[in-house]
């Protein structure tokens, strides 16, 4: 996820991970000029899917759709937001934690469900425990995902993972070390590439 206090920084963050092969890029809606950033990245990185995250209202979703978003993450389950996305044919990935929230999101039309914050819930063990009753629902854990646990999360049943702080360590951002960010991205993608696909 790209969460940037400055538009130019957000562009550089996205370029660094795209150059390393990342195909899905999420722009947090509370980034500086998030709508403009989505529009710019859609033009600049046509080989990537550019989406938004941290969408809290239907109005925000509409602005993101107008900007060209190709998918949407939200940190919570809001049926109105999910259904607004479905109407516009935008894949919706709401954040949930409990089985009740997960099922509510899925029944409302979510394309998959973000499990957040997975790190505080036991990581891969929590994902695995959800597979018995809810294995038909695609899950994307976020919040505490790193190179060290991404493989275990996918092995436990996750369809993918979401990362931010691992790819964008503060020191690398401060020093504008885009090569380090690209290196981390390549390392992560290489690590996950050999995993079996469902």
N, C-alpha and C positions, 0 to 999 in steps of 0.2 A: 504494500500500500504506500502511495505517495501522500505524505501529509507535510505540506511545506508552508512556512510563514511568508515566503516570497515567491512570486510567479516564476522568476528566472531560475531559482533554485529547484522548483518543481520540475521545470523543463529538463534541467541537467540530470536530476535524479532518474526521470523516466528514460532519458537517452542512454544513461549508463547501463540500466538493466536491459533495455531493448537491444543494445549493442552486444550484450552477452547472451542473447537468445531468449529472453523472457517474452512470451507471447500474450500474456494477460496482464494488464496494468490497471490498477485501481487507484483513482484519485479521490482522496478524502474531501468531502464537500466543505469541510471547515478549513481547507487550504486557501491561500491567497488567490483570488480570482479563479476559483475552481472551474466555473463554466468556461471561461476563456482558455484555461489549461486543457480541458477536455477537447474543445474545438481545435486547438493548435496541435495537440497530440494525434488526433484523428487524421489531420492533414499531413503531419510530419512522419507518422509511423503507420502507414496503411497496412503493414503486415501484422500489426498488433491489434488485439481487441482492447479498447479503452472503455473502462467503466467507472462508476462512482461508488463511494462508500460513505458511511456516516450520514445517510439520508434519514431525516427525522420526520418529515412532513410530506404530504402529497404535493404541496406547492414546490418544495425543493426538488422532488422527483420530476415535476413538469419542466422546471428550469434545466435540469440535467438532460432530459430528453431533448429539449430544444437545442442544447449544446452538442448533442450527438452521442450521448452515452449508449454503449452497447450492452451493458449489464448494470445491475444495481445491488449493492450490499447495504443493509441497514443493521444497526446494532441491536434491534429489538423486533418483536413481532407486532406489526400493526396491519390489520386486515385491509384497511383502506389503501395503504401504500402498496401492499402486495397486489391487490386487485387492480389498482390503477396501472401498475406495471404490466400486468397480464393483458389488459385492454390494449396497451401500446406495443405488445409483443416484445417486452423487455424482460430478459431473464432476471428473476427476483430471488435474492439470497438473504433472507432476514436472519438476524441473530437470535439464538434461543439457547436455553441451557437445560431446562427440565423436559422430561418426556411430554408433558402436557403442552408446553410451548412449541416443541418440535412438531408434534402432530397438528396443532392448531395452524402453524405456518404452512405445513404441507397441504392440509385440507383447504386452505385459503388460496392455494395456487402457486406456492413457492416452487421454483425449479430445483432448488436444493436448499439446505439449511446450514447456516454458519453456527458452529458450536463455539460460543464465546463466554467467558475466557476458559479455554480448555485446560490451560496449565494449572489453574487453581482447582480444577475438578479431578485431577489425577491423570491427565493426559491420555495416553493410548488406552489405559485400563478403562477409562470412562467411555471412550469411543467403542471399545470392544463390548462393554456391558450393554450398550444401546443396540447392538446388532441383533440380539435375539428377538426382541419385540418390534424393533423399528428398522430392521435391515433393508427394507424396501425404500427407505428415504435416504437420498444422497446427502452425506454430511461433509462439511468443510470446516475443520477445526482452525481456530485462530486464537491469538492471545497466549503468548508463551511458546510459540513454535520456533524451532531453530534447526540447524543442520543436525544437531544431536538427536532430536526426537521426531523429525519429519518422516523418516522411513518407518518408524514404529507406528506412527499415527495412520499412515496409509496401510500398513500391514494389518492394523486393527480394524480396517474397514472404511476409512475415510476415502472419499473420491478425489481429494486434493487437499492442500493446506494453504493458509494465508500467512505471509510473513511481512514484517516491516522492520523492526529494530535490528534483526539479524543482518538484513541486506544493507541497512543504512545506519551503521554505528555513528554515534555523535561525532567522534573525532574525525572520521572520514568526511562527514558533511562540513565540519568546521574548516578543515584543510582543503576541501574540494578535491578530495582524492578519488576521482571517478574511476581510475583504474582498479583501486581496491574494491569499490562497489561492484564493478563488472566482474572482478575475480571471484568475489563471494557469490555472485549470481551464477557464474559458470560452475563453481564448485557445487552449489545446491542442485542445479539442473543435472549435472553429471552424476551426482549422488542418487538422484531419483529416477534417472533415465532407465536404469536397468530393472526397475520394479515391474512386476507383472501388471498388466492392465485388466480391469474387470470386464 
